[in-house]
Amino acid sequence: MTVKHKIKILLLTLGIFQLTTVFGQKTELDTVFVKRSIGINEFEIDTLYISGGRSSTQVLAGTMFLPSSDKMNGLLNNGLSPISLEIIQECDNTTDPRTFNEYPKFISTSRVGNILTIDVSVIANCCHNFLGEAEVIGSDTLNLVYTSYGGFCSCNCCFTLRYKFDTSMEDIYQVLNYVTINGSKTIGQIVKQDLATKQHIDKIRKIFENYIEYQESTDSRDNKDLMSKSLKAITSLTNKDELELLINVWMYYDPTDYPDIPEIYRILKNSRPNSIEAVKNRIDNKKEWETNESAPYSDLKNLLQRLENE
């Protein structure tokens, strides 16, 4: 066999191998393009190839929960599902390094309806983001997990992370009492919303949302009686979302022959200073249909003055 014939056979073999490789793929590859800035108006593009249908859960970017890890799947067995993990305070380099051993620190925990929110401050490399998980340990403790990762800088600083969970199932029994992070000795208390107050807030929310949805000028006697009963059962509130709900009810729940809107002012007055901040926030977040000159939005400034001065 001549050298010429050997070359032809080799080329034919390579061609068959390439065709086999191409058409023998069991799954197509998804393509993910990653853009990286390298200067003013300059950037580089990298390309990732990932098995088809998996890219949405395989690409990790920035600060986020690890999707569908064993720990995260295990949360479902405890009535919890992850909503989000985010940095709410970026690298704070004013924190004294001599206090780093006091971290992590739990800043706050809150329950609003079925949403459990936990804010915690941690120390990490200045250039890092965070991947998070969570698990229930024992019978009443939620252990938050984070791993910092990313580029390396020659400094550490304080970040505040916000973990948010849907507690639709757990909330019925509210079995969680404590929270830890990365298995440390730092323990936080998971607040329990007073169930009676929660039930009254839920009733107020449902009546109000139905009233607004249908834009009625009247409401049933049963609804008005239930609204009054629920308002009179509440002494004070601290949760900003619940306070905002009452402010909106004060503004827009005005069916004919309804005398108990003053009950809302009583609650707001008892809820100072949280209610004052809630009214200021509502003023700053004017709806698109509201104007400074028209009631009820224009009445908010008078409400704020009363709360500040009485």
Buried (B, 14 or more C-beta within 10 A) or exposed (E): EEEEEEEEEEEEEEEEEEEEEEEEEEEEEBEBEEEEEEEEEEEEEEEEEBEEEEBEEEBEEEBBBBEEBEBBEBBEEBBBBBBEBBBEEEBEEEBEEEEEEEBBBBBEBBBBBBBBBBBBBBBBBBBBBBBBBBBBEEEEBBBBBBEBBBEEEEEBBBBBBBBBBBBEBBBEEBBBBBBBBEEEEBEBEBBEBEEEBBEBBEBBBBBBEEBEEEEEEEBEEEBBEBBBEBBEEBEBBEBBBBBBBBBBBBBEBEBEEBEBBEBBBBBBBEBBEBBBEBBBEBBEEEEEEBEEEEEBBEEBEEBBEEBEEE
